[in-house]
Amino acid sequence: MKKIACIFFLTSLFVFVVSCETIEIQAPPSNLPISSDIKPTYTWLVENVFRKHCVYCHSGRPPYLLSYDSVQTVVTPKQPLTSRLYFMIATGRMPKGGKLNEQEKWAIYHWIKNGAKND
């Protein structure tokens, strides 16, 4: 019985330590070449990023990325490095089964940095 309790304790401790891992996210590189077609606006993001990569999962559960009010629950305007939306895409946790390119990440970062306006 002690062996089982010890294994359970060690497994629990491992899970706890791994789940507390600190992940540092960075701003996109300042020298990233950005196409003139890329616009850091909510309208551009909806049409070119959220509909393309996110709506499959986020049309039926929050955050509803096609709803500006819902997106605001995962964004801290002017603070992309503390915004959950940017954290999830910068760490590759979203979108599930895919990956945003660097220009799409740049657009999300700068939209949030510029105040995450409904533009």
Secondary structure, DSSP 8 states (H G I E B T S, - for coil): -HHHHHHHHHHHHHHHHHHT---------TT----TT---SHHHHIIIIIIIIIHHHHTSSSS-TTSHHHHGGG--TT-GGG-HHHHHHHTT-SSTT----HHHHHHHHHHHHTT----
